[in-house]
Amino acid sequence: MRLRLPKLSKTQSSLVRQLELIETHQREVDKSLQSMEAEAERLFKEERSLLFEDDAASKRDSMFEKAEFIESELERMTEQIKSIIQTFNAKQGVDMDLTDNMTPIDAAARILNNQLSSLMWIDEKANDFSAQIQKLGKHGSSVGDSLSSKFWLT
């Protein structure tokens, strides 16, 4: 057993030296990190004052935040609209002929576009009908004028 003790003692001494070396390296890394953090903090403080002084940058940041908010609201609304369309279609028993790439928003847009096209067609036909009535009114008034003048002459 005595033979093992000196060997064990040497191994322990070697491990202690290695641990001391690792601790030294760790302290050096910690010092380096602290100096880097201090430099980063100093740079941030310098740049921060410039950022707040730059009116355009603050407006840009504000607009970016608002854009992010709007985007999240649009996503939320899109999900609500999808849910409403699915509920409506389920209650109506409607099985629309959707393509694989078509979302419920696309389907709603297609329906609204079809309705808009129909309304535009109705408006066009109403304008044509109105123009025909005005033509008849003009022709009728000239015919009526000639008839009334004939009656006055007799």
C-alpha positions as CSV (number, residue, x, y, z in Angstrom):
1,M,0.0,0.0,0.0
2,R,2.9,2.3,0.5
3,L,3.7,2.1,-3.1
4,R,0.4,3.6,-4.1
5,L,0.5,6.5,-1.8
6,P,3.4,8.3,-3.4
7,K,1.8,7.8,-6.9
8,L,-1.5,9.0,-5.6
9,S,0.2,12.0,-4.0
10,K,1.9,12.8,-7.3
11,T,-1.4,12.5,-9.2
12,Q,-3.1,14.7,-6.7
13,S,-0.4,17.3,-6.9
14,S,-0.7,17.3,-10.7
15,L,-4.4,17.7,-10.5
16,V,-4.1,20.6,-8.1
17,R,-1.6,22.4,-10.5
18,Q,-4.0,21.8,-13.4
19,L,-6.9,23.2,-11.4
20,E,-4.8,26.2,-10.4
21,L,-3.9,26.7,-14.1
22,I,-7.6,26.5,-15.1
23,E,-8.5,29.0,-12.3
24,T,-5.8,31.4,-13.6
25,H,-7.2,31.1,-17.1
26,Q,-10.7,31.6,-15.9
27,R,-9.7,34.7,-14.0
28,E,-8.1,36.1,-17.2
29,V,-11.2,35.3,-19.2
30,D,-13.4,37.0,-16.5
31,K,-11.2,40.1,-16.6
32,S,-11.3,40.2,-20.4
33,L,-15.1,39.9,-20.3
34,Q,-15.4,42.6,-17.7
35,S,-13.3,45.0,-19.8
36,M,-15.4,44.1,-22.9
37,E,-18.6,44.7,-21.0
38,A,-17.4,48.0,-19.7
39,E,-16.4,49.1,-23.2
40,A,-19.7,48.0,-24.6
41,E,-21.5,49.9,-21.9
42,R,-19.5,53.0,-22.6
43,L,-20.2,52.7,-26.3
44,F,-23.9,52.2,-25.7
45,K,-24.0,55.3,-23.5
46,E,-22.3,57.4,-26.2
47,E,-24.5,56.1,-29.0
48,R,-27.7,56.2,-26.9
49,S,-27.4,60.0,-26.5
50,L,-26.9,60.3,-30.3
51,L,-30.0,58.1,-30.9
52,F,-32.2,60.2,-28.7
53,E,-30.9,63.4,-30.3
54,D,-31.6,62.0,-33.8
55,D,-35.3,62.9,-34.3
56,A,-35.5,60.8,-37.5
57,A,-34.2,57.7,-35.7
58,S,-36.7,58.0,-32.9
59,K,-39.6,58.5,-35.4
60,R,-38.3,55.5,-37.4
61,D,-38.2,53.4,-34.2
62,S,-41.7,54.6,-33.3
63,M,-43.0,53.8,-36.8
64,F,-41.4,50.4,-36.6
65,E,-43.1,49.6,-33.3
66,K,-46.4,50.7,-34.7
67,A,-45.9,48.6,-37.8
68,E,-45.1,45.6,-35.6
69,F,-48.3,46.3,-33.7
70,I,-50.4,46.6,-36.8
71,E,-48.9,43.4,-38.2
72,S,-49.8,41.5,-35.1
73,E,-53.3,43.0,-35.2
74,L,-53.8,42.0,-38.8
75,E,-52.7,38.5,-38.1
76,R,-55.1,38.3,-35.2
77,M,-57.9,39.7,-37.4
78,T,-57.1,37.3,-40.2
79,E,-57.4,34.4,-37.7
80,Q,-60.7,35.8,-36.5
81,I,-62.0,36.1,-40.1
82,K,-60.9,32.6,-40.9
83,S,-62.8,31.3,-37.9
84,I,-65.9,33.3,-38.8
85,I,-65.8,32.1,-42.4
86,Q,-65.4,28.5,-41.3
87,T,-68.3,28.8,-38.8
88,F,-70.5,30.5,-41.4
89,N,-69.7,27.9,-44.0
90,A,-70.3,25.1,-41.5
91,K,-73.7,26.5,-40.5
92,Q,-74.7,27.2,-44.1
93,G,-73.5,23.8,-45.4
94,V,-71.6,25.6,-48.1
95,D,-68.8,23.7,-49.7
96,M,-67.1,26.2,-51.8
97,D,-64.9,25.1,-54.7
98,L,-61.6,26.3,-53.2
99,T,-58.3,25.5,-54.6
100,D,-55.5,24.1,-52.4
101,N,-53.7,27.5,-52.2
102,M,-56.8,29.5,-51.5
103,T,-57.2,30.8,-47.9
104,P,-60.6,31.8,-46.5
105,I,-59.5,35.5,-47.0
106,D,-58.9,34.7,-50.7
107,A,-62.4,33.1,-50.9
108,A,-64.0,36.1,-49.3
109,A,-62.1,38.4,-51.6
110,R,-63.3,36.4,-54.6
111,I,-66.9,36.6,-53.4
112,L,-66.7,40.3,-52.9
113,N,-65.0,40.8,-56.3
114,N,-67.9,38.8,-57.9
115,Q,-70.4,41.0,-56.1
116,L,-68.6,44.1,-57.2
117,S,-68.6,43.0,-60.8
118,S,-72.3,42.3,-60.6
119,L,-73.0,45.7,-59.1
120,M,-70.8,47.4,-61.8
121,W,-72.8,45.5,-64.5
122,I,-76.1,46.6,-62.9
123,D,-74.8,50.2,-62.7
124,E,-73.8,50.1,-66.4
125,K,-77.2,48.7,-67.5
126,A,-79.0,51.3,-65.3
127,N,-76.9,54.1,-67.0
128,D,-77.8,52.6,-70.5
129,F,-81.5,52.5,-69.5
130,S,-81.3,56.1,-68.2
131,A,-79.7,57.3,-71.4
132,Q,-82.4,55.6,-73.5
133,I,-85.1,57.2,-71.3
134,Q,-83.5,60.6,-71.8
135,K,-83.4,60.0,-75.6
136,L,-87.0,59.1,-75.6
137,G,-87.7,62.2,-73.5
138,K,-85.9,64.4,-76.0
139,H,-87.6,62.7,-79.0
140,G,-90.9,62.8,-77.2
141,S,-90.6,66.5,-76.4
142,S,-89.8,67.3,-80.1
143,V,-92.7,65.1,-81.2
144,G,-94.9,66.7,-78.6
145,D,-93.9,70.2,-79.6
146,S,-94.7,69.5,-83.2
147,L,-98.0,68.0,-82.3
148,S,-98.9,70.9,-80.0
149,S,-98.0,73.4,-82.7
150,K,-100.3,71.5,-85.1
151,F,-103.1,71.8,-82.6
152,W,-102.6,75.5,-82.1
153,L,-102.6,76.0,-85.8
154,T,-105.9,74.4,-86.4
